[in-house]
Amino acid sequence: MNIIGWNYDIKDIADYPEGVNDPKESVIANGVNAHNYDILQGLKAGTKVLEIGCGTSSWLRDNLPDGVQWEAIDVFEKDFKGLACIATRLGSVHEIPFANDMFDLVFSNQSIEHWHEYGVSIPAGLGEIARVLKVNGAAHINFPIYLHGHPIFLKGNIGKLLECVEPDTFSVSQIIAYKDSQQPNYRGWARCGFPDFYVSENGKQPVETSFCGSLELVKISSLKDDRPANPEARKLEIQPRMSLMKMAGLYGPKVLLWKLYRKAAKRC
């Protein structure tokens, strides 16, 4: 697997134990499990963890060591299937309902690529994560590459992602690509309805596979923590999700025309 334009470590999902690498799941889902498994190895009793965008289940929560305190936020109480969200508090990464310098670790599974859908920019979301992290605390954020979501992730433009990281607040500790040698050509973007030409625009070679990437940031300073420490002092506001039309517009007219052509061709 060749990932163009950024430096990274590679981990093979096939090397992980049973229960992490599920042959029934996708490369992305197993990559998320592998990332969560890696995080678990460093957790100790007394650690305070915040999960961003937990949804209706959390592999990490279900496997936490004894004595680790877990909190989580999400923007909904029930999903579209009517399943209850497991978040301990309703909240957005734009307005995290916890006090400053509270957590040792903040992590996010496949959330950051969707922040823009709720009106939250990546710099704003990372700023809020920094606010609730203790100095020397770590943020572990994983995301799909060449799959869906914000164009940064769909095109694999990690350089643009790193430009969103405030250098006076965070140091970049590690970037990992979780590949799967048993599924080396997982074309997830096609399954999500995107053309080959779009995901290949940033590189000189055709894209081979979708995969799970992760970014580890370490908080080095509290100088930018300038929002109220008391979450009750701020009114919680969760923006409505971006319309499907606006989402489609993010990818430009070529992708829109391509999608319309495919839709029309299927009807014929």
N, C-alpha and C positions, 0 to 999 in steps of 0.2 A: 504494500500500500504506500503510495507516495502522496504526501500532503504538502501542497505547494505554498510557500510564502511565510512559513512560521516554524520556529524551533519547538520541539516537543519530545516527550518520552512516549514510547509505545508500550502498551500492555495488551497481551493476548487473552481474550476472555476464555479461550479454551484451556488455559492454565489454571483457572479458578475451580474451587471444589464444587461438587454436586450441590444443587440448591441455589447457587449463584448463577451458573450457566445452565439455563433451562432450554433444551432443544426445541421446545414448543414456542418459545418467545423470540422476538426479533433481535437483531444485532443491537439496536438502540436500547431496548428494555434490559437485555443482559449486560450491556455496558453500564447502565445506571446501577444495576445490582452490584457489579464489580467495583464501581466507584464507592458505593455505600459500604461494601465489605472492607475496602481499604481504609475508609474513615473509622470504622469500628475498631480496627486494630490499634488505634492510638487513643481511644477513649478510656478514661478512668473515672472511678467513683468521685462524685463532687463536681464533675463537669456540667456546665449549663449549656444546653444546645437549643438553638432555634431553627426550625425548618420553615422555609418560605415556600408556599404553594403546595401544601401536603396532600390536598385532595381527599379522597375517601380511603386511602390506605398508605402505609409507610413501611417499607421493608426495613429501613434503618430503625425506626421506633420499635418494631416487633423483635429486633435482635439486639437491643441496647444492653450493655452490661449493667449489673445491679448498681444503683447509686447514681446513675446519670439522670439529670433532670431534663426532660424534653418538653418544649413548648412548640406550638406551630400556629401559623396563620394561613388563611386563604380568603378569597373574595366572595365565596358562596357558602350557604348553609347546606344545600342539597345540590347534587349534580343533575344533569339533564335526564338521568335515569331514575331520579328520586332518591338516590343513595345519600346518606348523611355524610357531610364532611367531618373529618376527625380533628380539625383544628381546635386548639384550646381557646383561640380568640379569632373573631372575624376581623380581618384587616388586610391592607394592601401594602406592598413594598414601598409605595409612595408615602404611606403614613403608618409605620410599624408601631403598633400599640404597646410598646414596652419602653422602659426608661433607658437613658444613656448608659453605656459601659456595663451592660448587664450580662452579656453572654460570652462564654469562652470560644464558642464555635457557632457559626451560622452556615447553614447549607441549603442548597436549592436543587431539586431534581427537575430538570426539563421545564423550567419556569421562565427563565430570563428571556428566552426567545419570544415569549408572549406578553411581556410587560407592556410593550407599545400598544397592544390591543386594548389596554385599560388606561391609556393616556400617560404612562409612566416611561420616561426616558431611561436608558441604561445608566447614565451618570447619576441621575436622581435616585434610582433604586440602589445603586452601589453606595451612594452617600448615606442613605438611611441604614443600610446594613452596617456601614462603618460606625454610625452613631450608636447603635445598640451593642456593638462589639467592644470588649475590653481591649486596651492596648496590648499588643502581642497575641491577641486572639486571631483565629483564622476563619476565612470565608471559603467554603468549598462549593463551587457552582458548576453543575454539569449541564450540558446542552447538546442537542442533535446537530450534526454537521451534514450538509447536503440532504436535508429532509423536508423541513417546512419552517414556518415562523418568520421572524424578521429577516430581511435580505442578508444581513451580516452573517447569519447562521446558515441560511439556505445556500449562500455562495461560498461559505467557508472562509470569510474574510476576518481572520483572527486579529490581523493588524488593526482593523477598525475597532474591534472589541477592546483591545489593549489601550487604544487612544481614549477610551471612556474611563479608564482607571486613573484616579487622582494620585499622582506620584508623591504628594506630600502626606497622603493618608495611608496608602497601601504600598507594599512591595509585592511583586509577583514572585511567588515561591516556586510554582510548578505548573506546567501545562501538560496534560496527558491526553493521548488518543487511545481509546479502548477499541481495538480491532477484534475481529473474529476470524482466525485462520480457517475455521470450518465453514464460514459463510463469507468468502472474500469479495463477493460481488453483489452485495445487498443494495439494490437500486431503490432506496426508500423514497427519493424525490419523485420517481415515476409513479409509485403507489399513491403518493400525495397529490398527484396531478400536475407536476411541473416538468417542463421540457429539459432535455439534456443540454441544450445550448445555454440555458440560463445559469445552471449550476457550474458550467465550465468557463464562464466569462472571465473569472479572475486568474485562471491558470493557462498554461500553454499546452497542457495535456488533458485528454478526456478524464472526467471524474470516474473512478473505479467503483467506489462504494460509499454508502452512508455509514456513519459511525458516531459514537458518543465521545464528545470531548469534555474535559474538565479543566477548570481554572482554580488554582489555590492562591488566595491573597492573604497576606498577613498585615494586620493593622499596626502601623508604626507611629501614629500620632493622633491626638484628639483635637488638634488645632481647628479642624473643620467641623467639629461637632457643635454647631451654633444653633440648633433647633431646641425647643423646650425639652428639658429632661423629663418632665411629667407628662405622660401621654394623655392624661385627662385634661391637660391645658389646651389640647388641640381637638377640634371637631373631626371625627373620623369621616372621611369622604372617599367613597369608592366610585370611580368613574364607570359609567356603563361601557360595555364592550364595544369596540369599533365595529361599524357595519361591515357586512361582507363586501359591499362595493368599495369602501375605502381600503379594505385589506387587499382586494384585487388590484387597486391602483398603485400599491406599493411596488409592485413588480414590473410596472411599465406597460406600454401599449403592446409590445411584441408578445409578452406572455398572455395578456388578455385576449389578443386576436388568436393566438394559438389555442387557448382554451375554448374559445367560441367555435373555432374551426373543428376541433375534436368533437365538441358537443353536437354540431350540425352533422358531422360525418356519421356519428353513431345513429342519428335519426334516419339517415338515408338507407 
